[in-house]
Amino acid sequence: MDRFRAMIVLDSSRFSSREEGARPLLSQVFRRTPISLLNFISQPTRAIVSVLGVAFALLLIFMQLGFRGAVGNTATIVYGKLKGELVMRSPDYVHLYEPRTIDRSWMNMVASHPDVAAVDPFFIMLHRWQNPPRNEKCEKAPPDGSFRTVGMMGIQLDLPVIVVDELTEKITLLKDPDAMLVDRATRAEYGPENCKLFSDEDISKHTEMGGRKTLIAGHFKLGTGLATNGAVLVSDVGFGKRAGIDVRQRASLGLVRIKPGKDPVVVLASVVSWLKEREPRAELAVQILTMDEQRIWERKRWLNETPIGMIFSMGVALSFIIGAAIVYMVLATDVASRLPEYATLKAMGYAPVYLAQTVLQQAWLLAMIGYVPAFLTSMALYQITSSLSGIPTFMTWQRAVGVFGLSFLMCTLAGMLAVRKLLKAEPASLF
């Protein structure tokens, strides 16, 4: 109490300006006692606990946004490696691993457009994988013959539409329809020999996929999505034998490569109108988007239309509410314990706005200081999550700036609620 009143005496020097004449505004600012800072550090234990509480809430927001961002990242991993500026897909398209099929006659028709260089087929679906014989050294390995869902991709060997450098020299390994390449991003639950990931140790091993005995001819690195924890690549012939479709007649997607120097958006509009003129029912049989539009569509679908995306969005909102509640309890408790001091300031002529500003400044201190450990800890956890799960989780500048803004918003709202208690501070409470 005595220390706080000493602050009042120091800060009250601004009132002497009426007797000594108006001083420059800058000198008055520097003479003013930082009450909010002194309130914050007057009780170190409470300050540390308060900062940790805010940091924890912000860390929750960082992690929820990180997981939500990972959902969007994994949704477009494969599209990011496909050749083509336009994508032809079925009107019944659900997501990448459940695309339905389109008649390749539409692809041939689009290929004849003057602005189109070529239309390449791409095949993809979810299929059943049976684990290879179990390595007894792998304590956590699944039992022999257990089944998993795997993402099966197929390409024409003379038209390799997946842009992965190491595939160039491995494509010939798929000439055998019963051979496949395994994505090294496939999880350990699919039974790799070294118990961690597929490698050269697994080459020449056999497993069953789609009811057919299949040889592991090699491996490559692309990345899986949330629809499956494993992915493999086969030839178009091998895909047809396992999917039960005639790959000469139907395809999962048509990847349209346009001629150099053409704008994909302009070509898309031209192709759509040209196709409708030639065949009015084309709109009911096939959809065409730019590759950028398809990536955005896929990302939005996983973020806004699937339970996993909505869960992380709700997690961000709940973390924000938790953080605001923590800051409110800290500030409300501090204001309640200092009501006599605030009443003294009001008795000396300080306006309620000035006192409210003091509380908000204290809230902003919590926002800034709590942000630092939350940011650093989230960076470390992102790295750990990526290494353990294989899901790309990383910090972006948009997320860093966004959470910093949320931190200030959260603490400002809590501070404004705590100010209500401050309005109860009356000089009469001193007596």
C-alpha positions as CSV (number, residue, x, y, z in Angstrom):
1,M,0.0,0.0,0.0
2,D,2.8,2.4,0.9
3,R,4.7,1.6,-2.3
4,F,1.6,2.2,-4.4
5,R,0.9,5.5,-2.7
6,A,4.5,6.5,-3.4
7,M,3.7,5.8,-7.0
8,I,0.7,8.1,-6.8
9,V,2.9,10.9,-5.4
10,L,5.4,10.5,-8.2
11,D,2.7,10.4,-10.9
12,S,0.7,13.3,-9.3
13,S,3.6,15.6,-10.3
14,R,1.7,16.1,-13.6
15,F,-0.9,18.1,-11.7
16,S,1.7,20.7,-10.8
17,S,1.8,21.8,-14.4
18,R,-1.1,24.1,-13.7
19,E,1.2,26.1,-11.3
20,E,4.5,25.7,-13.1
21,G,3.1,26.2,-16.6
22,A,2.6,23.7,-19.4
23,R,5.5,21.3,-19.9
24,P,6.2,19.6,-23.2
25,L,4.1,16.6,-23.7
26,L,7.1,14.3,-24.1
27,S,8.6,15.2,-20.8
28,Q,5.3,14.5,-19.1
29,V,5.1,11.1,-20.6
30,F,8.5,10.1,-19.4
31,R,7.8,11.5,-15.9
32,R,4.7,9.4,-15.6
33,T,5.1,6.3,-13.4
34,P,4.4,2.9,-15.3
35,I,1.7,1.8,-12.9
36,S,0.7,-1.2,-15.0
37,L,4.3,-2.5,-15.2
38,L,4.8,-2.1,-11.5
39,N,1.5,-3.8,-10.7
40,F,2.6,-6.7,-13.0
41,I,6.1,-7.2,-11.3
42,S,5.0,-6.4,-7.7
43,Q,4.2,-10.1,-7.2
44,P,6.7,-12.2,-9.2
45,T,5.1,-15.5,-8.5
46,R,1.7,-14.4,-9.6
47,A,3.2,-12.7,-12.7
48,I,5.0,-16.0,-13.7
49,V,1.9,-18.1,-13.2
50,S,-0.1,-15.5,-15.2
51,V,2.4,-15.6,-18.1
52,L,2.5,-19.4,-18.1
53,G,-1.3,-19.5,-18.2
54,V,-1.5,-17.2,-21.2
55,A,1.4,-19.0,-22.9
56,F,-0.4,-22.3,-22.4
57,A,-3.6,-21.0,-24.0
58,L,-1.6,-19.5,-26.9
59,L,0.3,-22.8,-27.3
60,L,-3.1,-24.6,-27.6
61,I,-4.0,-22.2,-30.4
62,F,-0.7,-22.7,-32.1
63,M,-1.0,-26.5,-32.0
64,Q,-4.7,-26.5,-33.1
65,L,-3.8,-24.2,-36.0
66,G,-0.8,-26.3,-36.8
67,F,-2.8,-29.5,-37.0
68,R,-5.5,-27.7,-39.0
69,G,-2.8,-26.4,-41.4
70,A,-1.5,-30.0,-41.7
71,V,-4.9,-31.1,-42.8
72,G,-4.8,-28.7,-45.7
73,N,-1.1,-29.5,-46.5
74,T,-1.7,-33.3,-46.7
75,A,-4.8,-32.7,-48.8
76,T,-2.8,-31.2,-51.7
77,I,0.5,-33.2,-51.4
78,V,-0.3,-35.4,-54.4
79,Y,-1.8,-32.6,-56.5
80,G,1.4,-30.6,-55.9
81,K,3.4,-33.3,-57.8
82,L,1.1,-33.9,-60.8
83,K,1.8,-32.5,-64.2
84,G,-0.9,-30.4,-65.8
85,E,-2.5,-27.0,-65.6
86,L,-6.1,-28.2,-65.7
87,V,-7.9,-31.1,-64.1
88,M,-10.7,-33.1,-65.5
89,R,-12.8,-35.0,-62.9
90,S,-16.1,-36.7,-62.3
91,P,-19.1,-34.6,-61.2
92,D,-19.4,-37.2,-58.4
93,Y,-15.9,-36.5,-57.2
94,V,-15.6,-36.8,-53.4
95,H,-11.9,-36.4,-52.7
96,L,-8.5,-37.4,-54.2
97,Y,-8.7,-41.0,-53.0
98,E,-12.3,-41.4,-53.9
99,P,-12.5,-39.6,-57.3
100,R,-14.9,-41.9,-59.1
101,T,-14.1,-42.2,-62.8
102,I,-14.6,-40.4,-66.1
103,D,-14.9,-41.7,-69.6
104,R,-11.6,-41.2,-71.5
105,S,-13.5,-40.2,-74.6
106,W,-14.0,-36.8,-72.9
107,M,-10.2,-36.6,-72.4
108,N,-9.6,-37.3,-76.1
109,M,-12.1,-34.6,-77.0
110,V,-10.4,-32.0,-74.8
111,A,-7.0,-33.1,-76.2
112,S,-8.2,-31.9,-79.6
113,H,-8.7,-28.3,-78.4
114,P,-6.2,-25.9,-80.1
115,D,-4.8,-24.6,-76.8
116,V,-4.3,-28.1,-75.3
117,A,-1.0,-29.9,-75.7
118,A,-2.1,-33.3,-74.2
119,V,-4.4,-34.9,-71.7
120,D,-2.9,-37.6,-69.5
121,P,-4.8,-40.2,-67.4
122,F,-4.2,-40.6,-63.7
123,F,-5.6,-43.5,-61.6
124,I,-6.0,-43.4,-57.9
125,M,-8.2,-45.1,-55.3
126,L,-8.2,-46.7,-51.8
127,H,-7.6,-50.4,-51.8
128,R,-6.9,-53.2,-49.4
129,W,-3.3,-54.0,-48.4
130,Q,-2.2,-57.2,-46.6
131,N,1.0,-56.8,-44.5
132,P,4.0,-58.8,-45.6
133,P,5.5,-61.4,-43.1
134,R,6.2,-59.9,-39.7
135,N,9.7,-59.2,-38.6
136,E,10.0,-60.8,-35.1
137,K,12.3,-58.1,-34.0
138,C,9.6,-55.5,-34.4
139,E,7.8,-55.7,-31.1
140,K,5.0,-53.4,-32.1
141,A,4.6,-54.7,-35.6
142,P,1.0,-55.8,-36.5
143,P,0.3,-59.6,-37.0
144,D,1.1,-61.4,-40.2
145,G,-1.5,-61.0,-42.8
146,S,-3.3,-58.1,-41.2
147,F,-5.1,-55.7,-43.5
148,R,-4.8,-52.0,-44.0
149,T,-6.3,-49.4,-46.4
150,V,-3.7,-48.1,-48.8
151,G,-3.8,-45.4,-51.5
152,M,-3.1,-47.0,-54.8
153,M,-2.0,-44.8,-57.7
154,G,-1.6,-45.8,-61.3
155,I,0.2,-44.2,-64.2
156,Q,0.9,-45.0,-67.9
157,L,4.6,-45.9,-68.0
158,D,5.1,-43.8,-71.1
159,L,3.3,-40.8,-69.6
160,P,4.7,-40.5,-66.0
161,V,2.5,-37.7,-64.7
162,I,4.0,-37.6,-61.2
163,V,6.9,-35.2,-60.9
164,V,9.3,-37.0,-58.5
165,D,13.0,-37.1,-59.5
166,E,13.8,-40.6,-58.3
167,L,10.8,-42.1,-60.2
168,T,12.6,-41.4,-63.5
169,E,14.9,-44.3,-63.1
170,K,12.4,-46.6,-61.3
171,I,9.5,-46.4,-63.7
172,T,10.8,-49.4,-65.6
173,L,10.4,-51.5,-62.5
174,L,6.6,-51.3,-63.0
175,K,6.5,-53.0,-66.3
176,D,5.4,-56.1,-64.4
177,P,1.7,-55.5,-63.6
178,D,2.3,-57.3,-60.3
179,A,5.1,-55.0,-59.2
180,M,4.7,-51.8,-57.2
181,L,6.7,-49.0,-55.6
182,V,6.0,-48.1,-52.0
183,D,5.9,-44.5,-50.7
184,R,8.5,-44.1,-47.9
185,A,5.9,-41.9,-46.1
186,T,3.9,-45.1,-45.5
187,R,3.6,-45.7,-41.8
188,A,5.3,-48.5,-39.9
189,E,2.0,-50.3,-39.3
190,Y,2.2,-51.5,-42.9
191,G,5.0,-53.8,-41.9
192,P,8.4,-52.6,-43.2
193,E,11.3,-54.9,-42.5
194,N,13.2,-52.3,-40.4
195,C,10.1,-51.6,-38.3
196,K,10.2,-47.9,-39.2
197,L,9.8,-47.2,-43.0
198,F,10.1,-49.0,-46.3
199,S,13.6,-49.2,-47.6
200,D,15.9,-51.4,-49.7
201,E,15.4,-54.2,-47.1
202,D,11.8,-54.6,-48.4
203,I,12.7,-55.0,-52.1
204,S,11.7,-58.4,-53.5
205,K,9.3,-59.1,-50.7
206,H,5.7,-60.0,-51.7
207,T,2.4,-58.9,-50.2
208,E,-1.2,-59.0,-51.3
209,M,-2.9,-55.9,-52.6
210,G,-6.4,-55.9,-54.1
211,G,-6.5,-59.7,-53.9
212,R,-3.4,-60.1,-56.0
213,K,0.1,-61.1,-55.0
214,T,2.3,-58.1,-55.5
215,L,6.0,-57.6,-55.5
216,I,7.7,-54.6,-53.8
217,A,10.0,-53.6,-56.6
218,G,11.3,-50.4,-55.0
219,H,10.4,-47.3,-53.0
220,F,10.0,-43.5,-53.5
221,K,9.0,-40.5,-51.5
222,L,5.8,-38.6,-52.2
223,G,3.6,-38.3,-49.1
224,T,0.3,-39.6,-48.0
225,G,-2.9,-37.9,-47.0
226,L,-5.4,-38.1,-44.2
227,A,-7.5,-40.6,-46.1
228,T,-4.8,-43.2,-45.7
229,N,-1.5,-43.8,-43.9
230,G,0.1,-45.6,-46.9
231,A,0.5,-45.2,-50.6
232,V,1.9,-47.3,-53.5
233,L,2.4,-46.7,-57.2
234,V,1.6,-49.3,-59.9
235,S,1.3,-49.2,-63.7
236,D,-2.0,-48.5,-65.3
237,V,-2.3,-52.2,-66.3
238,G,-1.6,-53.2,-62.7
239,F,-4.2,-50.7,-61.5
240,G,-6.9,-52.0,-63.8
241,K,-6.3,-55.6,-62.7
242,R,-6.8,-54.6,-59.0
243,A,-9.5,-52.0,-59.4
244,G,-11.6,-54.0,-61.8
245,I,-12.0,-51.3,-64.4
246,D,-10.9,-51.0,-68.0
247,V,-8.2,-48.4,-67.9
248,R,-8.4,-48.0,-71.6
249,Q,-11.9,-46.6,-71.3
250,R,-12.0,-44.9,-67.9
251,A,-9.6,-42.9,-65.7
252,S,-9.8,-41.3,-62.2
253,L,-8.6,-37.9,-63.4
254,G,-7.5,-36.3,-66.7
255,L,-4.5,-34.0,-66.3
256,V,-4.6,-31.4,-69.0
257,R,-1.3,-29.9,-70.2
258,I,-1.8,-26.6,-72.1
259,K,0.5,-25.2,-74.7
260,P,3.3,-22.9,-73.5
261,G,2.5,-19.2,-73.0
262,K,-1.2,-19.8,-72.4
263,D,-3.1,-18.6,-69.3
264,P,-4.8,-21.6,-67.6
265,V,-7.8,-19.5,-66.6
266,V,-8.3,-18.3,-70.1
267,V,-7.8,-21.7,-71.6
268,L,-10.2,-23.2,-69.0
269,A,-13.0,-20.9,-70.0
270,S,-12.3,-21.6,-73.7
271,V,-12.3,-25.4,-73.2
272,V,-15.5,-25.4,-71.2
273,S,-17.5,-23.3,-73.7
274,W,-15.9,-25.2,-76.7
275,L,-16.8,-28.6,-75.1
276,K,-20.4,-27.5,-74.4
277,E,-20.8,-26.5,-78.0
278,R,-19.6,-29.8,-79.3
279,E,-21.5,-31.9,-76.7
280,P,-24.3,-30.3,-74.6
281,R,-24.2,-33.2,-72.1
282,A,-20.6,-32.7,-71.3
283,E,-21.4,-30.6,-68.2
284,L,-23.2,-33.6,-66.7
285,A,-20.3,-36.0,-67.5
286,V,-17.2,-34.1,-66.5
287,Q,-16.0,-31.1,-64.6
288,I,-12.9,-29.1,-65.5
289,L,-10.9,-26.9,-63.0
290,T,-7.5,-25.3,-63.0
291,M,-5.0,-27.1,-60.9
292,D,-4.9,-24.2,-58.5
293,E,-8.7,-24.3,-58.2
294,Q,-8.6,-28.0,-57.6
295,R,-6.0,-27.6,-54.8
296,I,-8.2,-24.9,-53.1
297,W,-11.3,-27.1,-53.5
298,E,-9.5,-30.1,-52.0
299,R,-8.1,-28.1,-49.1
300,K,-11.5,-26.5,-48.3
301,R,-13.2,-29.8,-48.5
302,W,-11.0,-31.4,-45.8
303,L,-11.0,-28.3,-43.6
304,N,-14.7,-27.4,-43.8
305,E,-16.6,-30.5,-44.7
306,T,-14.8,-33.3,-42.7
307,P,-15.0,-34.0,-39.0
308,I,-11.2,-33.7,-38.5
309,G,-11.0,-30.2,-40.0
310,M,-14.0,-29.0,-38.0
311,I,-12.5,-30.5,-34.8
312,F,-9.4,-28.4,-35.1
313,S,-11.3,-25.3,-36.0
314,M,-13.4,-25.8,-32.8
315,G,-10.2,-26.4,-30.9
316,V,-8.9,-22.9,-31.9
317,A,-12.1,-21.3,-30.6
318,L,-12.1,-23.2,-27.4
319,S,-8.4,-22.4,-26.8
320,F,-9.2,-18.7,-27.3
321,I,-12.0,-18.9,-24.7
322,I,-9.8,-20.7,-22.3
323,G,-7.0,-18.1,-22.7
324,A,-9.5,-15.2,-22.3
325,A,-10.8,-16.8,-19.1
326,I,-7.3,-17.2,-17.7
327,V,-6.4,-13.6,-18.3
328,Y,-9.8,-12.4,-16.9
329,M,-9.2,-14.3,-13.7
330,V,-5.7,-12.9,-13.3
331,L,-6.7,-9.3,-14.0
332,A,-10.0,-9.5,-12.0
333,T,-8.1,-10.8,-9.0
334,D,-5.5,-8.1,-9.3
335,V,-8.1,-5.4,-9.6
336,A,-10.0,-6.7,-6.6
337,S,-6.9,-6.7,-4.4
338,R,-6.1,-3.1,-5.4
339,L,-9.5,-1.5,-5.2
340,P,-8.4,0.9,-2.4
341,E,-5.4,2.1,-4.4
342,Y,-7.6,2.7,-7.5
343,A,-10.1,4.5,-5.3
344,T,-7.2,6.7,-4.1
345,L,-6.3,7.6,-7.7
346,K,-9.9,8.5,-8.4
347,A,-10.0,10.7,-5.4
348,M,-6.9,12.5,-6.7
349,G,-8.7,13.3,-9.9
350,Y,-7.7,10.5,-12.3
351,A,-10.4,9.8,-14.8
352,P,-11.9,6.3,-15.1
353,V,-10.5,6.1,-18.6
354,Y,-7.0,6.4,-17.3
355,L,-7.5,3.7,-14.7
356,A,-9.1,1.4,-17.3
357,Q,-6.1,2.0,-19.6
358,T,-3.8,0.9,-16.7
359,V,-5.7,-2.5,-16.6
360,L,-5.6,-2.9,-20.4
361,Q,-1.9,-2.2,-20.4
362,Q,-1.4,-4.9,-17.9
363,A,-3.4,-7.2,-20.2
364,W,-1.2,-6.3,-23.2
365,L,1.9,-7.1,-21.2
366,L,0.5,-10.5,-20.6
367,A,-0.2,-10.9,-24.3
368,M,3.3,-9.9,-25.4
369,I,5.3,-11.8,-22.7
370,G,3.1,-14.9,-22.9
371,Y,3.4,-15.0,-26.7
372,V,7.2,-15.6,-26.7
373,P,7.3,-19.0,-24.8
374,A,4.2,-20.1,-26.7
375,F,5.8,-19.4,-30.1
376,L,9.1,-21.1,-29.2
377,T,7.5,-24.2,-27.7
378,S,5.1,-24.6,-30.7
379,M,8.1,-24.5,-33.1
380,A,9.7,-27.4,-31.2
381,L,6.4,-29.3,-31.0
382,Y,5.9,-28.8,-34.8
383,Q,9.2,-30.4,-35.4
384,I,8.5,-33.3,-33.1
385,T,5.1,-33.9,-34.6
386,S,6.4,-33.9,-38.2
387,S,9.2,-36.4,-37.4
388,L,7.0,-38.8,-35.4
389,S,3.9,-38.7,-37.6
390,G,5.3,-37.8,-41.0
391,I,2.5,-35.2,-41.3
392,P,3.9,-31.8,-42.6
393,T,3.4,-29.5,-39.6
394,F,5.4,-26.2,-39.7
395,M,5.2,-22.6,-38.8
396,T,4.1,-20.0,-41.3
397,W,4.5,-16.2,-40.9
398,Q,0.7,-15.8,-41.4
399,R,0.1,-18.1,-38.4
400,A,2.7,-16.4,-36.3
401,V,1.2,-12.9,-37.0
402,G,-2.3,-14.2,-36.6
403,V,-1.8,-15.8,-33.2
404,F,0.0,-12.6,-32.1
405,G,-3.1,-10.7,-33.0
406,L,-5.3,-13.2,-31.3
407,S,-3.2,-12.9,-28.2
408,F,-3.9,-9.1,-28.1
409,L,-7.5,-9.6,-28.9
410,M,-7.9,-12.3,-26.2
411,C,-6.2,-10.2,-23.5
412,T,-8.0,-7.0,-24.5
413,L,-11.4,-8.7,-24.2
414,A,-10.5,-10.1,-20.8
415,G,-9.1,-6.7,-19.7
416,M,-12.3,-5.0,-20.7
417,L,-14.3,-7.5,-18.6
418,A,-12.0,-6.9,-15.6
419,V,-12.5,-3.2,-15.9
420,R,-16.0,-3.6,-14.7
421,K,-14.7,-4.4,-11.3
422,L,-12.6,-1.2,-11.5
423,L,-15.7,0.9,-11.9
424,K,-16.6,-0.1,-8.4
425,A,-13.6,1.6,-6.9
426,E,-14.9,4.7,-5.1
427,P,-13.1,7.0,-2.8
428,A,-15.6,6.2,0.0
429,S,-14.2,2.7,0.1
430,L,-11.1,4.2,1.8
431,F,-13.0,4.9,5.0
